[in-house]
Amino acid sequence: MLKRNNQGAATRATKRRKPAFDDARTPAADAPGRKANDDYTVGWICAIRTEYVAAQEFLDEEHEGPDFVSPNDTNDYTLGRLGKHNIVIAVLPDGEYGTSSAASVATNMQHSFPNVRIGLMVGIGGGAPSEKHDIRLGDIVVSAPRDGEGGVFQYDFGKTIQDQAFQHTQFLNQPPTTLRTALTGIQALYTRKGHQLEEAINDVLEKNPRLQRQGYERPQPGTDRLFKAEVPHDSRGCAAFCANEPSNLVPRHERTEHEDNPAIHYGLIASANQLMKDAFVRDRLVMEKDVLCFEMEAAGLMNHFPCLVIRGICDYSDSHKNKEWQGYAAMAAAAYAKDLLCRIAPNRVEAEKKISDILYAQSEVAEENRDLIKEQLQAQKDLAKERLSKDEQKEEQKCHQVFRLTTDGSDATYEWYKGRVEERVEGTCLWLLKHKHFQSWLKQESGPLLVTADPGCGKSVLAKYLIDHGLPQSTTICYFFFKDQDQNTIRQALCALLHQLFSQKPSLIEHALPQFRKDGQGLINSTESLWKILWNAIKDPQAGPVIMVLDALDECAESEFADLMRNVRSQSRGDQLGHGKLKYLLTCRPYEQIVSEFHGLLDAFPNIHIPGEEESKAISKEVNRVITHRINQLSEKKSLSCDIKSHLEKKLQETTHRTYLWVYLVFDYLDKGNFKRTQKGVESTIAILPRSVNEAYEQILNKSKDEKRPMVRKALSIILAAGRPLTLSEMNIAMNIDDTSQSFHDLDLEKEIDFKSSLRSWCGLFISIYHGKIYFLHQTAREFLLADLASPTTVPSELHWHHSITTRHAHAVLAELCVRYLNFFNSDVSLPTDANVEDGHSVDSHAFLDYSAKTWGAHFREAGIIDDAALVPSALRICDPDSKSYSAWFTIYWKTTGMKTTEYFTDLMVASYCGHEAVVKLLLEKGADVQAKDRYYGGTPLWWAAQNGHEAAVVKLLLENGADVEAKDRFGQTSLSWAAAKGRKAVVKLLLEKGADVQAKDKEGRTPLWRAAGKGHEAVVKLLLEKGADVEAKDKEGRTPLTRPWRGC
């Protein structure tokens, strides 16, 4: 798109010398019906064939074509007389649109017809109706100067989509004075007497009936439909589908006989290189600049071919575009152009300067190197760019798919998690829909709504119902269901939300493309970038109203919850200031630490919280509906009599602490049980039914046989501690490893289908298996088992599984399994290839490698293993860089750190980096070199321990065994500098106590304080200042820790 000023920054039709257009003046007057090129003083340009036909039809006399044109002129010309003026009409090449093509046509016309003095751009355009301007199909919009500026406004379509404000490049040259004077005259005439444009069009059609059959007559009034901005086009057809609902249309009165029809509108025409098809963007530009019409060619003409632009309105610049009105709109514009020209005396045209002379005069103050050849080359480049649209679409598709995290081990698609949630029973979820706070929130343009409820009360069912049915379908709805351990990060949530947003509003992908071009697939690893993209997309008027549904906030990773809430608060405050129409609906348990995060928004959003825990009566009634529904299903399956059915239903509905989850567990028991279908049989069954969810869990686990209890406990411990849900293949191997296992050959692996059956027989309904992954049935199942969590109520003595497994024990189980498994590789077996592991297709005995490699260190550390005669030496063996097991796991793990691969990495460095105190202690006892350095970073074991900072105890051990606290790496950084940069407060404190130099500078002259301040680690900064760190210490660029915060390390 051209971005030039009105003083000649537009490309000129000539070189620096003033051209003598003698080549175009070849005499041709001796030929019949042919005039010399110099006889033509009015230039008329059309964009498409329909406009070209209309222009020709309004000529009073048609002349023979030119005998000679400029050698490089590729235009097609129609010559003729209109009133007393000789007119030259040109059209853009077939299939070419936009400012570049129009500029090329105008430039050629000036070369071949150098005496042209006034110009017209006549054709069709997209209307921009508003309350101020009742623009309808068939109406005419004429470019009219406003406030001393031209009537054509060039804007950058791409920037207008991306940014809040209307991004213009320039107001373009005004048309010649003669045209502007005639414009005033015809406005006065039409005001007094009205116009005869409809009659003029009908006269043309009567003379040439052929045009009536080709779509040039006025269409039926019913085809003029203005849809509301939020109504998208249905590809099946506007008449049959878009317009079948009256509420989709903007109501407008029928024009009376006293109103002009077509009406003429004078004002601003917006021109860009891309078609306007978005009603939201259209309306925003109308509001900001009072635009009346959108088109694609005028901006390419005004600084090459100062002209008046006349547009017949054929659509409303929205997604409902069609060609039905194009013929008539072109005729209307041509009829108006003829009326206008007929008001101008020929001598007034002759008095105007030649357009070529005007442009030459402007060129004197323009850039020296702008000439015709360069402009034509640029025009060709612009056209080539327009043809790249297919490549751009491919890029947009690739960018879009990046946000769809696939089931590749740790990530699963957001649709799948929503699909796991049960559908609501009819008549439930109404307690929320009727709540006054919910109704108030629906009417708000922005703001969050927090819905809390006790465990098992159907929050996820409620969220799913709202997404599918309960929220306004005219709103863009995006969702994410948090799931502990598997789908619990902000990164996953943002990717899911953005993928849905771009699916429903494709144009918004523009906000992600710049970062995608920069980072590619890596884009999804930066939550900062993802938040920025989301925020910019939401602020775009094209986004319209958006609702984000986030279910189970309490299952969001604890380390990331603060970031989530900070951004929700920030966006809510921003929307309140008019920066978007984003609403959040969030569900969670009634945890005070979550609810308190919303207190700061109470002033702005007083109805922000709906405490479901206070709606127990309403929820209990809805639970009763679920019981009735399930009883009906059970009755049909087991052929219960009406009396038995009613009695069972009544008894279940009388249970005090009934919840959705309890109903699910109880009916699973009833469904699978063989109770006696009599009054006494039902009473006996009810007597042994669990009275609470915890009792139900206990009954499920107690079904396992005594000899299988150790296997059940092992399986539950693994699921508890696992960093992500294990697959059946991984679990199969883990369950087969025991004290006797020495190699892969000792594994007695079942077929996956058989192992799945075994796991079900051990754990029953306590676990669920989806897409080959193993989960607890519900978050409450995890809490039921964990001994680390304080129970909110007194635990009955008969609950033997309740709070029976500690977190440390669970990690110890997985740590031992992973270490034993990795030691298998020290036996004489071939190692799996990278492809087998990384593509997630490893099978059989190698299936547990990826998980073990990435997590064994964390499990070993979390287990707090200090002195284990068997496990510690085994862990030491897999830390040995010379061992096969090290080769098997280390490369896989190291890729997750993002650090460079380095050589001379010793076992002591590995153990120190992982924070394994027991292994470090054993290595030191064996005489490991505490001062050794790796090749790439030049880090000692102390350096590696300090920068990862898992265990201060490891740092202490190394220092006590002679580690040099001032040893520097290749960058000149000490262990203290790295610990400060990483925010490791405990390690920083220990190093300072051992005499680390608080003023030590690296090769860039930066101190530990400089590094900590640059990363925003306030606690570490405070600690360093207490130890005398110099706040005025300058680096090599003269910057102090407090004057130039930095974001690198």
ABEGO torsion letter per residue (X at the ends): XBBBBAAGABBBABBABBBBAAAAABBAAABBGBBBAAABABBBBBABAAAAAAAAAABABBBBBBABBBAABABBBBBBBBEABBBBBBBBBBGBBEAAAAAAAAAAAAAABAABABBBBBEBBBBBBBAABBBBBGBBBBBBBBGGBBABBBBBAAAAAABABBBBABBBBBBBAAAAAAAAAAAAAAAAAEBAAAAAAAAAAAABAAAAAAGABBBBAAABBBBBAABBBBAAEAAAAAAABAAABBBBBBBBAABBOBBBBBEBBBBBABBBABAAAAAAAAAAAGBABBBAAAAAAAAABBBBBBBBBABAGBAABBAAAAAAAAAAAAAAAAAAAAABBAAAAAABBBAAAAAAAAAAABBAABBAAAAAAAAAAAAAAAAAAAAAAAAAAAAAAAABBBBAGABBBAAAAAAABBBBBBGBGAAAAABAAAAAAAABABEBBBBBBBBGAGAAAAAAAAAAAABBAABBBBBBBBBBGABABAAAAAAAAAAAAAAABAAAAAAAAAAAAAAEAAAAABAAAAAAAAAAAAABAAAEBBBBBBBGAAABBAAAAAAAAAAAAAAAAAAAAGAEBBBBBBBBBBBAAAAAAAAAAAAABAAABBBAAAAAAAAAAAAAAAAAAAAAAAAAAAGBBAAAAAAAAAAAAABABBBAAAAAAAAAAAAABBBBBBAAAAAAAAAABBABAAAAAAAAAAABBAAAAAAAAAAAAAAAABABBBBAAAAAAAAABBAABABAAABBBBBAAAAAAAAAAAAEAABBBBGGBBBBABAAAAAAABAABBBABBBBAABAABGABBAAAAAAAAAAAAAAAAAAAABBBBBBBAAAAAAGABBEAAAAAAAAAAAAAAAAAAAGBABBAAAAAAAAAAABAABAAAAAAAAAAAAAAGBBBBBGBBAAAAAAAAGBAAAAAAAAAAGBBAABBBAAAGBBAAAAAAAAGABAAAAAAAAAAGBBAABBBAAGBBAAAAAAAAGBAAAAAAAAAAGBBAABBBAAGBBAAAAAAAAGBAAAAAAAAAAGBBAABBBAAGBBAAABBBABX
